């Protein structure tokens, strides 16, 4: 049917929307809407066009069935993109925890935080985005996305029965990964606070607050300067697991 290639490309583009939205960008800003739509059609249409969505258009197919198929494709794409965004957000969450431990918390504002207000989370997020491409993790994501059309052709995709459990596990992994990255800084802050608490009891006239704040910042920056390999190791492991997590979400209606 003449409509089959068009519907396959359309359904593939809807599934690709979530993958395009997860792409890391400097400054945390999203892609412009026209560019996002163009990339979705380019990526999804190229992959889905190789496997036409048979049965989507039979000349008398109800519009409700096509709309339902489109909704399922959007949900599947957003779920797959969410798993990737969770891994990248773990680095930003770790940066916020580290900033609190070494005394770099900015004054809270009323608007959404911007990189200028949170330099350390912006730095760790940018480092995670750079590592995402340097380690070729984007190739694994694209491979998983292409593999999803073998499991569920365009127009027949949906969330698997265990998708809720997979997404819950991904969120738990986000918290675990962020805490593992920030664990050395948490331990450093604990040791410094404990040491100056004992010193403050021994020397009551010493201003332990000012001295400990300066020492915590110096030691924190020194530890951060040598923590790049540790952060890269944790993030690389999460990037290697990402394609498998994405495929666990794919089901066929």
C-alpha positions in Angstrom: 0.0 0.0 0.0 1.3 3.5 -0.7 0.6 4.6 2.8 2.7 1.9 4.4 6.2 3.6 4.1 4.8 6.9 5.3 3.1 5.4 8.3 6.3 3.4 9.1 8.4 6.6 9.0 5.8 8.5 11.1 5.6 5.8 13.8 9.4 5.4 13.8 9.8 9.2 14.2 7.4 9.2 17.2 9.5 6.4 18.8 12.7 8.4 18.1 11.4 11.5 19.8 12.4 10.3 23.2 15.9 9.3 22.0 16.5 12.8 20.5 15.3 14.5 23.7 17.8 12.6 25.8 20.9 13.9 23.8 23.1 15.9 26.2 23.8 19.5 25.3 26.0 22.2 26.8 24.3 24.3 29.4 21.4 21.8 29.8 19.4 23.5 27.1 17.2 21.5 24.8 17.1 21.3 21.1 14.9 23.8 19.2 11.5 22.2 18.4 12.0 22.2 14.6 15.4 20.7 14.8 14.1 18.0 17.3 11.3 17.1 14.9 13.7 17.0 11.9 16.1 14.7 13.8 13.3 12.5 14.9 12.0 12.0 11.4 15.5 11.5 10.1 16.4 8.9 12.7 13.1 7.1 13.1 12.2 7.2 9.4 15.5 5.8 8.2 15.3 2.8 10.6 11.6 2.2 10.4 11.5 2.5 6.6 13.4 -0.7 6.3 10.6 -2.6 8.0 7.2 -1.2 6.9 4.5 -1.2 9.6 2.4 -4.0 8.0 -1.3 -3.8 8.9 -1.4 -0.2 10.0 -3.2 0.9 6.9 -5.5 -1.5 5.2 -7.8 1.0 3.5 -10.4 0.7 6.3 -8.3 0.9 9.4 -10.0 3.1 12.1 -8.4 6.3 12.9 -8.6 5.4 16.6 -6.3 2.4 16.0 -3.7 4.7 14.3 -3.9 7.2 17.2 -3.5 4.5 19.7 -0.5 3.1 17.9 1.0 6.6 17.8 0.5 7.1 21.6 2.1 3.7 22.3 5.1 4.7 20.2 5.5 8.0 21.9 5.4 6.4 25.3 7.9 3.8 24.3 10.3 6.4 22.9 10.0 8.6 26.0 10.6 5.7 28.3 13.7 4.7 26.4 15.0 8.2 26.4 14.2 8.6 30.1 16.6 5.7 30.9 19.4 7.6 29.1 18.6 10.9 30.7 18.6 9.2 34.2 22.2 8.1 33.7 23.2 11.6 32.7 21.3 13.2 35.5 23.1 11.0 38.0 26.3 13.0 37.3 24.4 16.3 37.9 22.9 14.9 41.2 26.4 13.8 42.3 27.6 17.3 41.5 25.0 18.8 43.8 25.9 16.5 46.6 29.6 17.2 46.2 28.9 21.0 46.1 27.1 20.6 49.5 29.9 18.6 51.0 32.7 21.0 50.1 30.8 24.2 50.8 29.9 25.4 47.3 26.2 25.6 47.7 24.7 28.8 46.1 22.0 30.8 47.7 18.6 29.3 46.8 16.6 31.2 44.2 13.0 31.3 43.0 13.6 30.2 39.4 14.9 27.0 37.8 18.7 26.7 38.6 21.0 27.6 35.8 24.6 26.6 35.2 25.8 30.0 36.5 24.1 29.3 39.8 25.3 25.7 40.0 28.7 25.6 38.5 29.8 22.2 39.9 26.6 20.3 38.8 26.9 21.9 35.4 30.5 20.8 35.2 29.8 17.2 36.2 26.9 17.1 33.8 29.0 18.4 31.0 31.7 15.9 31.8 29.1 13.1 31.6 27.9 14.4 28.3 31.4 14.5 26.9 32.1 11.0 28.2 28.9 9.8 26.6 30.3 10.5 23.2 34.0 9.8 23.9 33.2 6.2 25.1 30.9 5.7 22.0 27.9 5.2 24.3 25.8 6.9 21.7 26.5 4.1 19.3 25.1 1.6 21.9 22.0 3.7 22.3 21.4 3.9 18.5 22.0 0.2 18.2 19.4 -0.5 20.9 17.0 1.8 19.2 17.5 0.0 15.9 17.2 -3.4 17.6 13.8 -2.2 19.0 12.3 -2.3 15.5 13.3 -6.0 15.2 11.5 -6.7 18.5 8.5 -4.5 17.7 8.1 -3.1 14.2 7.0 0.5 13.8 3.4 0.9 14.8 3.3 -2.3 16.9 5.6 -1.1 19.7 4.6 -0.6 23.3 5.9 -0.9 26.8 6.8 -4.4 28.0 5.0 -5.9 31.0 8.0 -5.3 33.2 8.5 -1.7 32.1 7.4 -0.2 35.4 9.9 -2.4 37.3 12.6 -1.5 34.9 12.0 2.3 35.3 11.8 1.9 39.0 15.2 0.1 39.0 16.6 2.8 36.8 15.6 5.6 39.3 17.1 3.5 42.1 20.3 3.1 40.0 20.4 6.9 39.6 20.5 7.5 43.4 23.0 4.7 43.8 25.3 6.0 41.1 25.2 9.6 42.4 26.0 8.5 45.9 28.8 6.2 44.8 30.4 9.2 42.9 30.0 11.5 45.8 31.0 9.0 48.5 34.7 10.1 48.8 33.5 13.7 49.3 31.0 12.6 51.9 33.7 10.7 53.8 36.1 13.7 53.6 33.5 16.0 55.0 32.7 13.6 57.8 36.4 13.2 58.8 37.0 17.0 58.7 33.9 17.7 60.7 34.7 15.0 63.3 38.3 16.2 63.6 37.4 19.8 64.2 34.6 18.9 66.6 37.2 17.2 68.8 39.7 20.1 68.3 37.0 22.6 69.2 36.4 20.8 72.5 40.1 20.8 73.2 40.7 24.4 72.2 37.5 26.3 72.9 38.8 29.7 71.8 39.6 28.4 68.3 37.2 29.5 65.6 36.7 26.0 64.1 33.9 27.0 61.8 36.0 29.3 59.7 39.1 27.1 59.7 37.1 24.0 58.9 35.3 25.7 56.0 38.5 26.7 54.4 40.1 23.4 54.9 37.1 21.5 53.6 37.1 23.6 50.4 40.8 23.1 49.8 40.7 19.4 50.4 37.5 19.0 48.4 38.9 20.7 45.3 42.1 18.6 45.7 40.0 15.5 45.8 37.9 16.6 42.9 41.0 17.2 40.8 41.9 13.6 41.1 38.4 12.1 40.9 38.0 12.2 37.2 39.0 8.6 36.6 36.7 7.4 39.4 33.7 9.3 37.9 34.5 8.1 34.4 34.7 4.5 35.7 31.3 4.6 37.3 29.7 6.4 34.3 31.2 4.1 31.8 29.7 1.1 33.6 26.3 2.8 33.5 26.7 3.6 29.8 27.5 0.0 29.0 24.3 -1.2 30.8 22.1 1.5 29.2 21.3 -0.3 25.8 20.2 -3.4 27.7 17.9 -1.4 29.9 16.4 0.3 26.9 15.6 -3.0 25.3 14.0 -4.3 28.4 11.3 -1.6 28.0 10.4 -2.7 24.4 7.3 -4.8 24.1 4.9 -5.7 21.2 1.2 -5.0 21.4 
